[in-house]
Each structure stands twice: as structure tokens, then as C-alpha cells.
Amino acid sequence: MPPQTPATTSTTTAPPRRAGLFERLAAWSYHHRWGALALWAAILIGVSGASAMVGSDYHNDFTLPGTDSQRAADVLARHGSPEVGNSVEIVMRDVRGVAAPGTRPRVEEMLREVEGLPGVAGVRGPFAEPGAISRDGTIGHATVSLKGRAEAVPAEDVREIVDTARAVDGAGLQVEVGGDAVREVAEGEGGGGAEGAGMLGALVILVLLFGSLVAASLPLITAIFAVGTTLGLIAIASWIADVADFTPPIMMLVGLGVGVDYALLLFSRYRDELLDGAEPEQAARTALDTAGRTVFFAACTVIIALLGLVVLGLGFLQGVALAVALTVLMTMLAALTLLPALLALLHRRIRRSVHRRAGRAHRERGARWRRWAALVQRRPWLALLVSTVALLAIAAPALGMRLGFADAGSDPDSATSRRAYDLLADGFGPGVNGPLIVVAQGDERAAGELRRMLAATPGVASVTGPIPTRDRAVSTLIVFPDSAPQDEATGELVHRMRGEVLPPLERATGAAFMVGGATAAAQDFSDTLADRMPLFVLVVVGLSSLLLLIVFRSLLIPVKAAVLNLLSIAAAMGVITLVFQHGLLFAQPGPIEAYLPVMIFAIVFGLSMDYEVFLLSRIHEEWERRGDAAAAVREGLATTGSVITAAAAIMIVVFSAFVLSPVRMLQEFGLGLAAAILIDAVVIRCLIVPAVMRLMGRRAWWLPSALARRLPRVALERR
């Protein structure tokens, strides 16, 4: 082939390149720096002020239409049954006996005081309630009915109940208080430090990376503006939509990590342009026209993955998904509009600090990453097989993951709710902490026959009832399993009752029976998520792969990205299972929160695309320029390796900080995200991707010509 004539010999002058949308956006923010900053400040102050005035109405909607437990709850509500679960349990223990002459008066006086407290609807004491004292007489419990749902009772009212009950603790009498309301208040009192610890850790990494406190603070400032604004918006939205009460900490967790990540990617490209001799304004415009496109695309993939939760059809998860998706959207907008304004305001100080650290480091930039990529490319099969086997081994425990909901049995030993849980189990059996509520729609004969059959069912410790509702149209039986609520045997009992025990009796009596209660509802929730998970994964992976297909115009790149992202998520699930289900390291053994895997999948799949797109866009840029697949991989890793590592380190620090939270769900969430990002950045991006890209070679960028003609062109590189 004859050599091509260089473009410089042409007698015609090429028309000037028209600035793209992202470059124009950077120019506007740069020239209107004070206006952009004032606009963001006004939005943050206005939204925060409005949310402070109206407050919030976070509430959990765990209803599952169509499930047996939900039908049982609906029937009880229609027929005037008091709500189950809106209570606090006061548990007493005295080796002399809770009814001993020196103990009973103290207990009765305490219960009278509790009954007069605000938020208390009534108290059923151990001395008037049958079965409320253990067989040996040393343990008793009183049920405190609350005015309204447990989560709606003011925290100060719950604290007063706990303080009043525990005031008589001592002199041989042990008093503990349990219940959902008590656990929620205890979790709220212990939080608040995770966000600060995460931000401090991120700042330290940024200072080490950039060598300047001013430069390091810019990504944090953009994240704070975005997250603060979104928190106010979601607080206001909670009045008109179902938003779970654990949404704000998750928003902060994801918002801080993603916000710093996006700003870091942009600032790194800005710094590189300065080191290459560009003026500050042109550096900002180039950064947004290159890394800005990557940030925009990466944010879109995260949002698509989060909105995939909508296909699950679970009300409270939809609220969480929309809230976190809005957080990602706001962090992306802040990175694209607020960061250029801050760069314009501080460009002199940033430029001095950047050039002060340049020198030889700039000339040798990426040398170590280039050598590492070359090393992996020399033994691609070895790197691929060793890494894959290691990740599969880490992921293996996830095959035995047991989903459920944490209860007081997962609380620390120091918590009064945990001690109350243990006392109840000691005195009345483990099943007393999670009874099954069986609803019978039929005559009294059917309810009586139901009780006899349930009492003879393996796995049932005892049965009380039948208890008629106010209109006497429905009867309720309370079934106490001989296993704890979180035990696998309890879930098997629920399935056995529904599939084997109740159907024959329904056919014989013509009555309708439903198994409900909190324990059965948790099992229904886990089963529903497991059934809908394949569709959810298909939607998220399919849409994300379609975007990659359009952007990189390749069939193999989306397949590779999907498989590797699934591998890193599976390994993260294995880590969570080992730590929280099997009690490795610091955690109390118990089931994994039922909704956690789908949430981690949605967020991690989207976040993994950040690094995938950032790395592949630079590889693709080199491929388009050189046509050498192996060299393109080396140069792509050389120019992005340090940035991806720093961004991953920041996310890991932010996410790991939430392990300090007293809320088990946030601990699981933080560890899962941190493990996934660590695996993705270290094993996937540094080992498997270079190896796979080397093995695929030129085929990595292959696209059938017929499909290429029909696909729109969406470029991440400057044209």
C-alpha cells in the first residue's frame, strides 16, 4: 500500500472543528464562574430550606400484593383485628421468680408507669396474661401496645418506655426491652460518623494524589453540593411518594462515592492537559469534551441499572431506586457544570500546584502501568485463568446465601433488644420471637380442626387460639415454631404449611387459610425477589450492553463487560455471605437482608461501567489512531491506570466507612460495594481486561457491516 499523503501537504484548509455540547458547557461554566457557583448555592440553600420547613415523611412500604402473608394482613385489617407488631416487649428475669413477693410489686409498679407514658395504648402484664411466665417462673414478659405503627412512634416516647422499664433493673431483677421500635431508636442513636469518616479518607487520598489541598477539595465540594441538594429534594418527595427510611444514608453513600469519582475523572484529564501545556480554559474545555463524555455515559449506565429495580414491582425498592438515580444524576450535573466554575475560580493556585509536581514524573507518566500491561500481555492465559479461578472461589459462598431480614437476634450482645430476644428464647423457646399468624376464614369447627392439625405438625412448638376478630368472621391462630425466625427450618415450615398441611384441610372444610405475620412476610419477600431476579438481571445487563454496543461499535466488548461485571458482583456477594451469614471477622451471623443483593447488583453494575468506559474509551482512542490492538491496551492502561486506582481507592474508603454504622443493612451494603469496587479495580481492570483484550486482538472491535450501518454513531472521543 503506498504511503498516505500527510494532511499538512493539502492545498485546502480544513474547516475549523465545531465545539461539541460538552465543550460549550465547559466554556459557559468557565466564563460564568460566579453565576454557576451562585446558581448551585441558591439551589442547595433553597432546597435545604424548603425541606427543613416541610420536614420528611419517610416510611417503609413492605406490602407484597398477591402473597399469602399480604392476603392475611388484608383480611385481618378488614375484619377489625388489632395490628400485629406494633408493640414493645418488656422482658423480666429473676432467679427467685418474677412473681416472688419482693419482685412482683416492683414489676407491677413499673408497668403502671409505662402504661401512663405518651405513645402507649395499653399494657398486658405477665401476671394476667396466660403463658406470659416461663414454666420455671423465672422469666416473664409484658406486651406494650403502641399508638400507631412502630416506626411512627416518636423516638423520645420509645426512649422513655425503655428508661422507665429499665429503671427497676437491679437487686436480682433483670429487665430488658425489645421490639422493632426499640431497635430503630438504638440504630438512630449510633449513626452519624460514617459519612464524615468516608469524606476524611477520600480527602487524604486526593491530597496524596494531587499534592494540594485546594485541588483535592474540589471533588469533595462538588459531591457535597450534589448530595446536599438531592437529600433535600428526596425529603420533600417523601410526602408524595413511598420513600424508605433507610434511603438517605444510601443516597449519601452512593452520592459521595460517585460524586468524588466523576469529579476526579474530569480533574485528572484537566491536570493532564495543563501538564501538556494547555491554557487553563482550554484544559477545562478539553477535559469536559473527553472525560465529560465518559462521565455522562457512565452516569447513564448507573441510572439505567438503578431504574432496573422498577421491574421488580416492589414499592419501597422503587422509591430507593429513584432516589439514588436522582443522586447520580445530580452528581453528574455538578461535575459537568460546577467543577469547571471552580476550576476557573482557582486556576492560578491549581496550575502552580500541578506544575510544581510535574517535572520528571510528567515525562515518565504511565511508564509503570505500561510495563505492567506488557507483562500481563506476555502471559494472557495465565493472568486470565488464575484471576478467574480466584474470583470464582471467592464467589462460591454466595451459592448458599440465605435471604431474610435481620431481627434482634442479629443485634450486638450489648443491646437491650438482643438481651430481651435471648431471654424470651430461653424462657419460651426460640419461636416466640417470630410467631406465624395463621388466619382462618370459616366456621369455628374449621378453626378448631386447624389448631389440632397445626399442633401435630413437625417443627411447631405450640399453637394458641383460635382468637376471633371483632366481627367474629375470621379467626387467628398464633403458631410458635421450635426454631428461631432467622433459621432455615422456619422458612421450610412456612412452605410446608402452605404446600402440604393447609390445602387438604381447606378442601375438607371449605375454609380458607392464610399464613402471615412478620416471619412469613420476610419469607415471601425473599421468595418474590428470587423469582423476579432473572428478569431484573436481564433488563439491566441487556440495556447496559446495548449502550456499550452503540458507543464502541463492537459485539465482543459488551459481552466481555457484562461477564466481568457479573463476576465481580458474584465475588462481592461471596464476601458478604462469608462475613454476615457465616460470622467471619466481626459480624453477628444471620441472613442477608433480602433486598440487598438486587440493590448492590444495580449500583455495582453501573459503577463498574465507570471504569469500563473510562478505560475502554482511552483504549478505543488509541486503537482508532494506531490500529495496533496490543499497543492500544498498553497505552489505555498507562493513561488511566493511576486515575482508576485512585478513584477506586476513594470509593472503597467511602463505602468501607459505612461498616462503622450500627445498622446491619448499611454494614452489609458498605462492605458489598467496597469489595466489588476493590475486585473490579484490582483484579478485573488490571489483570483480566488486559489479558482478554490481548487474546481478542483486532476481533475486539469487530462489528458486522449490516449492523454498523444501522447503529447511530455516539463517540466518547473528540472528533
Salt bridges, closest charged atoms under 4 A:
GLU23 OE1 - ARG17 NH2 2.95
GLU23 OE2 - ARG285 NE 3.40
GLU23 OE1 - ARG718 NH2 3.69
ASP57 OD2 - HIS59 ND1 3.91
ASP68 OD1 - ARG71 NH2 3.45
ASP68 OD2 - ARG498 NE 3.08
GLU83 OE2 - ARG149 NH1 3.33
GLU89 OE1 - HIS141 ND1 2.92
ASP94 OD2 - ARG96 NH2 2.78
GLU108 OE2 - ARG104 NE 2.92
GLU109 OE1 - ARG112 NH2 2.77
GLU129 OE2 - ARG124 NE 3.86
GLU151 OE2 - ARG149 NE 3.78
GLU176 OE1 - ARG166 NE 3.56
GLU176 OE2 - ARG419 NE 2.87
GLU189 OE2 - ARG159 NE 2.59
ASP242 OD1 - HIS59 NE2 2.68
ASP272 OD1 - ARG271 NE 3.76
ASP272 OD1 - ARG365 NH1 3.36
GLU273 OE2 - ARG269 NE 3.17
ASP276 OD1 - HIS362 NE2 3.38
ASP276 OD1 - ARG365 NH2 3.69
GLU279 OE2 - ARG351 NH2 3.43
GLU281 OE2 - HIS31 NE2 2.66
GLU281 OE2 - ARG285 NH1 3.64
ASP289 OD2 - ARG17 NH1 3.62
ASP289 OD1 - ARG293 NH2 2.92
ASP289 OD2 - ARG718 NE 2.97
GLU364 OE2 - ARG360 NE 2.66
ASP411 OD2 - ARG183 NE 2.86
ASP413 OD1 - ARG418 NH1 3.34
ASP422 OD2 - ARG418 NE 3.11
GLU449 OE1 - ARG452 NH2 2.56
ASP471 OD2 - HIS79 ND1 2.78
ASP524 OD1 - ARG498 NH1 2.49
ASP527 OD2 - HIS495 NE2 2.83
GLU612 OE2 - LYS560 NZ 2.53
GLU612 OE1 - ARG685 NH1 2.14
GLU621 OE1 - ARG618 NE 3.57
GLU622 OE2 - ARG625 NH2 2.37
GLU622 OE1 - ARG626 NE 3.24
GLU624 OE2 - HIS620 NE2 3.22
GLU635 OE2 - ARG370 NE 2.70
GLU668 OE2 - ARG664 NE 3.19
ASP680 OD1 - ARG685 NH2 2.96
GLU717 OE2 - HIS620 ND1 2.89
GLU717 OE1 - ARG719 NH2 3.94
